[in-house]
């Protein structure tokens, strides 16, 4: 065991060998966080494909059986708001779809003359014809509203299109594509994040490397902190090595707690460490990583805010 630790230290100090990665999970927040409410109302008109999309979305949201979900007609929304027909802690998701139908030209070349194997034509010319391909384009607006106060929350606009040459009917294709786009917006997504460990020549970070080899990212963060706290010993190392330690430590702080809520202090500290690493390495080696770390921190903070919103809303109806 002593030999393994010493050998690991040698690999880190020499900047060679196979180093483990820093792995963790990040929950990407829902773009439209309707699942944070105990009562969800999905509203649309009675026209197609609006109604089918809205009803399908209501069924999907109700599958978790955590919230009470109901589809309602858009015409009934104003009356229910006027008569206080929505319970406390409820949200309204309004689906609006404007459909355009049309034709786009498509040029088709038809060979003429004598054609042999492989469609190679001899002594002939290609004849170009124009065919009209029908299409259906949907412009979609999704609005999340407080069902009690009427205050708007998130508003999303997007387009979806289908053409007749595809297998399903135009209406079915557009409805399917619109539904899938909206369904992806209402769910959080767990993503795996893997960051290669930066080499740290001249630095003994074997404890951190061993911890990462075991998959214990939180322990690796503590080990990197000990390395950086070594005072004159650490400060005497090359600037590039110190920058790598700080960068590795920053990622361990950001990813070291799985998908559990991370304290904001840890994310702030990770950002500060990455900023110090960028100062120590003026070649810009960590500029892109700093931006990536900021995106991870933003996702974590937004997810935590959505969890806190859900806790408050569900506590209101217990």
C-alpha positions as CSV (number, residue, x, y, z in Angstrom):
1,X,0.0,0.0,0.0
2,X,2.9,2.4,0.8
3,X,4.4,1.6,-2.5
4,X,1.1,2.4,-4.3
5,X,0.8,5.8,-2.6
6,X,4.4,6.6,-3.3
7,X,4.1,5.6,-6.9
8,X,0.9,7.7,-7.2
9,X,2.8,10.7,-5.8
10,X,5.6,10.1,-8.3
11,X,3.1,10.1,-11.2
12,X,1.5,13.4,-10.0
13,X,4.8,15.1,-9.3
14,X,6.3,14.1,-12.6
15,X,3.3,15.0,-14.6
16,X,3.0,11.6,-16.3
17,X,0.9,8.5,-16.0
18,X,-2.8,8.0,-16.2
19,X,-4.8,10.4,-14.0
20,X,-8.4,9.8,-13.0
21,X,-11.1,12.2,-14.0
22,X,-13.3,14.4,-11.8
23,X,-16.8,13.1,-12.3
24,X,-20.2,14.3,-11.0
25,X,-23.8,14.9,-11.9
26,X,-25.5,18.1,-12.5
27,X,-29.3,18.6,-12.6
28,X,-30.2,20.9,-15.4
29,X,-33.2,23.0,-14.3
30,X,-36.6,22.9,-16.1
31,X,-37.0,25.7,-18.5
32,X,-40.7,26.0,-17.4
33,X,-40.8,24.7,-13.8
34,X,-44.5,23.8,-13.5
35,X,-43.8,20.7,-11.5
36,X,-43.0,23.0,-8.6
37,X,-46.7,23.5,-8.1
38,X,-49.2,21.1,-6.5
39,X,-51.9,22.2,-8.9
40,X,-51.2,22.4,-12.6
41,X,-53.7,23.5,-15.3
42,X,-52.9,23.1,-18.9
43,X,-55.1,25.4,-21.1
44,X,-55.6,25.5,-24.9
45,X,-58.3,26.2,-27.4
46,X,-60.4,23.4,-28.9
47,X,-58.6,23.7,-32.3
48,X,-56.0,21.2,-33.5
49,X,-53.2,20.6,-32.9
50,X,-53.5,22.8,-29.8
51,X,-56.0,20.6,-27.9
52,X,-54.2,17.3,-28.6
53,X,-50.8,18.8,-27.6
54,X,-52.2,20.3,-24.4
55,X,-54.1,17.1,-23.4
56,X,-51.0,15.0,-24.0
57,X,-48.9,17.3,-21.9
58,X,-51.5,17.2,-19.1
59,X,-51.4,13.4,-19.1
60,X,-47.6,13.4,-19.0
61,X,-47.5,15.9,-16.1
62,X,-50.0,13.8,-14.2
63,X,-48.1,10.5,-14.5
64,X,-45.9,11.4,-11.6
65,X,-49.0,11.7,-9.4
66,X,-47.3,14.4,-7.3
67,X,-49.4,17.2,-8.6
68,X,-53.1,17.5,-9.5
69,X,-53.2,18.1,-13.2
70,X,-56.2,19.2,-15.3
71,X,-56.7,20.3,-18.9
72,X,-59.1,23.2,-19.3
73,X,-60.4,25.2,-22.3
74,X,-58.8,28.6,-22.8
75,X,-62.2,30.2,-22.9
76,X,-62.8,29.0,-19.3
77,X,-59.6,30.5,-17.8
78,X,-60.9,34.1,-17.4
79,X,-64.1,32.9,-15.7
80,X,-62.3,30.7,-13.3
81,X,-59.9,33.5,-12.4
82,X,-62.8,35.9,-11.9
83,X,-64.6,33.5,-9.6
84,X,-61.5,32.3,-7.7
85,X,-61.9,28.9,-9.2
86,X,-58.2,28.1,-8.9
87,X,-56.8,26.8,-5.6
88,X,-53.8,28.4,-3.9
89,X,-50.4,27.4,-5.2
90,X,-51.6,26.6,-8.7
91,X,-50.0,27.4,-12.0
92,X,-51.5,27.7,-15.5
93,X,-49.7,26.6,-18.6
94,X,-51.3,28.1,-21.8
95,X,-50.5,26.5,-25.1
96,X,-51.0,28.7,-28.2
97,X,-50.3,27.3,-31.7
98,X,-50.6,29.4,-34.9
99,X,-50.5,27.2,-38.0
100,X,-49.4,28.2,-41.5
101,X,-49.9,25.9,-44.5
102,X,-48.2,26.3,-47.8
103,X,-46.1,24.7,-50.5
104,X,-42.4,25.0,-51.2
105,X,-40.8,24.3,-54.6
106,X,-38.5,21.4,-55.0
107,X,-36.5,20.8,-58.2
108,X,-36.3,17.3,-59.5
109,X,-33.9,16.2,-62.3
110,X,-35.1,13.4,-64.5
111,X,-32.5,11.9,-66.9
112,X,-33.5,11.4,-70.5
113,X,-31.9,9.4,-73.3
114,X,-30.4,6.0,-73.0
115,X,-29.3,5.2,-69.4
116,X,-27.2,2.3,-68.4
117,X,-26.4,0.6,-65.1
118,X,-26.0,3.0,-62.2
119,X,-28.2,5.6,-63.9
120,X,-25.4,6.7,-66.2
121,X,-27.0,8.3,-69.2
122,X,-25.3,8.5,-72.6
123,X,-26.4,11.1,-75.1
124,X,-29.1,12.4,-72.9
125,X,-29.8,15.4,-70.8
126,X,-31.3,15.8,-67.4
127,X,-34.8,17.3,-67.5
128,X,-35.6,19.6,-64.5
129,X,-39.1,19.7,-63.2
130,X,-40.5,21.6,-60.3
131,X,-42.8,19.9,-57.8
132,X,-44.7,21.5,-54.9
133,X,-44.2,20.0,-51.5
134,X,-46.9,20.8,-48.9
135,X,-45.7,21.9,-45.5
136,X,-47.2,22.9,-42.2
137,X,-45.4,25.3,-39.9
138,X,-46.5,25.9,-36.3
139,X,-45.5,29.0,-34.3
140,X,-45.9,28.1,-30.7
141,X,-46.2,30.2,-27.5
142,X,-46.1,28.6,-24.1
143,X,-47.0,30.9,-21.2
144,X,-46.7,29.9,-17.5
145,X,-49.0,32.0,-15.4
146,X,-49.9,32.2,-11.7
147,X,-53.4,30.7,-11.9
148,X,-54.6,32.8,-8.9
149,X,-53.0,36.2,-9.6
150,X,-52.6,36.0,-13.3
151,X,-49.0,37.2,-13.1
152,X,-46.9,35.8,-16.0
153,X,-43.9,33.7,-15.3
154,X,-42.0,32.1,-18.1
155,X,-42.9,32.7,-21.8
156,X,-41.3,30.6,-24.5
157,X,-41.7,31.0,-28.3
158,X,-40.5,28.4,-30.9
159,X,-41.4,27.0,-34.3
160,X,-41.9,23.4,-35.6
161,X,-42.4,22.3,-39.2
162,X,-43.4,19.1,-41.1
163,X,-43.6,18.3,-44.8
164,X,-45.9,15.9,-46.6
165,X,-43.0,13.7,-47.9
166,X,-42.6,12.4,-44.4
167,X,-44.4,9.3,-43.1
168,X,-47.2,10.7,-40.9
169,X,-49.8,13.3,-41.7
170,X,-48.8,16.9,-41.4
171,X,-51.0,17.5,-38.4
172,X,-49.8,14.5,-36.5
173,X,-46.1,15.3,-37.2
174,X,-46.4,18.9,-36.1
175,X,-48.4,17.9,-33.0
176,X,-45.8,15.3,-32.1
177,X,-42.9,17.7,-32.5
178,X,-44.5,20.5,-30.6
179,X,-45.4,18.1,-27.7
180,X,-41.9,16.7,-27.5
181,X,-40.4,20.3,-27.4
182,X,-42.7,21.4,-24.6
183,X,-42.3,18.1,-22.7
184,X,-38.6,18.6,-22.6
185,X,-39.1,22.1,-21.1
186,X,-41.1,21.0,-18.1
187,X,-38.7,18.4,-16.8
188,X,-35.3,18.7,-15.1
189,X,-32.6,16.6,-16.6
190,X,-29.7,14.8,-14.8
191,X,-26.5,15.1,-16.8
192,X,-23.1,13.4,-16.2
193,X,-20.1,15.8,-16.1
194,X,-16.6,14.5,-16.5
195,X,-13.5,16.7,-16.3
196,X,-10.0,15.5,-16.9
197,X,-7.6,16.1,-14.0
198,X,-5.0,18.7,-14.9
199,X,-1.4,17.5,-14.4
200,X,0.4,19.1,-11.5
201,X,4.2,18.7,-12.0
202,X,6.2,19.1,-8.8
203,X,3.1,18.8,-6.5
204,X,2.3,15.8,-4.3
205,X,-1.4,15.5,-4.7
206,X,-1.5,11.7,-4.3
207,X,-4.3,11.8,-1.6
208,X,-6.5,13.7,-4.0
209,X,-5.7,11.4,-6.9
210,X,-6.4,8.3,-4.8
211,X,-9.7,9.8,-3.7
212,X,-10.7,10.4,-7.3
213,X,-9.7,6.9,-8.2
214,X,-12.2,5.7,-5.6
215,X,-14.8,8.1,-6.9
216,X,-14.8,10.2,-3.8
217,X,-14.8,13.7,-5.3
218,X,-15.6,15.4,-2.0
219,X,-12.6,13.8,-0.3
220,X,-10.5,14.9,-3.3
221,X,-11.6,18.5,-2.7
222,X,-10.5,18.4,0.9
223,X,-7.2,16.9,-0.2
224,X,-6.6,19.6,-2.7
225,X,-7.4,22.2,0.0
226,X,-4.7,20.6,2.2
227,X,-2.2,20.8,-0.7
228,X,-2.9,24.5,-1.3
229,X,-2.7,25.2,2.5
230,X,0.9,24.0,2.7
231,X,2.1,27.6,2.7
232,X,5.7,28.1,1.5
233,X,5.8,24.6,0.2
234,X,2.9,25.2,-2.2
235,X,3.9,28.7,-3.1
236,X,7.4,27.5,-4.1
237,X,5.9,25.3,-6.8
238,X,5.8,26.5,-10.4
239,X,2.9,28.9,-11.2
240,X,1.4,26.5,-13.7
241,X,1.4,23.7,-11.2
242,X,-0.3,25.9,-8.6
243,X,-2.9,26.9,-11.2
244,X,-3.6,23.3,-12.0
245,X,-4.1,22.5,-8.3
246,X,-6.6,25.4,-7.9
247,X,-8.4,24.4,-11.0
248,X,-8.7,20.8,-9.9
249,X,-9.9,21.9,-6.5
250,X,-12.5,24.2,-8.1
251,X,-14.0,21.4,-10.1
252,X,-14.0,19.0,-7.1
253,X,-15.9,21.6,-5.1
254,X,-18.5,22.1,-7.9
255,X,-19.0,18.4,-8.6
256,X,-18.3,16.8,-5.2
257,X,-21.9,16.4,-3.9
258,X,-23.6,14.4,-6.6
259,X,-27.1,15.7,-7.5
260,X,-27.9,16.9,-3.9
261,X,-28.3,20.7,-3.5
262,X,-25.0,22.4,-3.2
263,X,-24.4,25.3,-0.8
264,X,-23.9,28.5,-2.6
265,X,-20.7,29.1,-0.7
266,X,-19.1,26.1,-2.4
267,X,-20.0,27.4,-5.8
268,X,-18.7,30.8,-5.0
269,X,-15.5,29.4,-3.7
270,X,-15.1,27.2,-6.8
271,X,-15.4,30.3,-9.0
272,X,-12.9,32.2,-6.9
273,X,-10.4,29.4,-7.2
274,X,-10.8,29.2,-11.0
275,X,-10.3,33.0,-11.2
276,X,-7.0,32.6,-9.2
277,X,-5.9,29.8,-11.6
278,X,-6.5,32.0,-14.6
279,X,-4.3,34.7,-13.0
280,X,-1.5,32.2,-12.4
281,X,-1.7,30.9,-15.9
282,X,-1.9,34.0,-18.1
283,X,-1.9,31.9,-21.4
284,X,-5.6,31.6,-21.1
285,X,-5.6,27.8,-20.6
286,X,-8.5,28.0,-18.1
287,X,-10.7,30.7,-19.8
288,X,-13.0,28.1,-21.4
289,X,-13.1,26.1,-18.2
290,X,-14.0,29.2,-16.2
291,X,-17.0,29.7,-18.5
292,X,-18.0,26.0,-18.3
293,X,-17.8,26.1,-14.5
294,X,-20.0,29.2,-14.5
295,X,-22.6,27.4,-16.6
296,X,-22.5,24.4,-14.1
297,X,-22.9,26.8,-11.2
298,X,-25.8,28.6,-12.9
299,X,-27.6,25.3,-13.5
300,X,-27.1,24.2,-9.9
301,X,-28.4,27.5,-8.5
302,X,-31.5,27.5,-10.7
303,X,-32.2,23.9,-9.8
304,X,-31.9,24.7,-6.1
305,X,-34.2,27.6,-6.5
306,X,-36.8,25.4,-8.2
307,X,-36.5,22.8,-5.4
308,X,-37.0,25.6,-2.9
309,X,-40.1,26.9,-4.8
310,X,-41.6,23.4,-4.8
311,X,-41.1,23.0,-1.1
312,X,-42.8,26.3,-0.4
313,X,-45.7,25.7,-2.7
314,X,-46.4,22.1,-1.5
315,X,-46.1,23.3,2.1
316,X,-48.9,25.8,1.4
317,X,-51.4,23.0,0.8
318,X,-50.5,20.5,3.5
